[in-house]
Amino acid sequence: MYISYKNFQDGTYNLVVVESDGVITKSLKGKETAIKTHKRKLTRLRAKHK
């Protein structure tokens, strides 16, 4: 899992980007929220492919 921070709408590193397995998740709310949402997204995608 790769976590990076980006600028969004003239903010200072306020966008968290989480990437793993070719799936990208973004959050403006914080690192913990981005990771939680990313794990949920991965679970949903894995269930969809079964």
Secondary structure as UniProt FT lines:
FT   STRAND          2..6
FT   TURN            9..10
FT   STRAND          15..20
FT   TURN            21..22
FT   STRAND          23..27
FT   HELIX           31..49
//
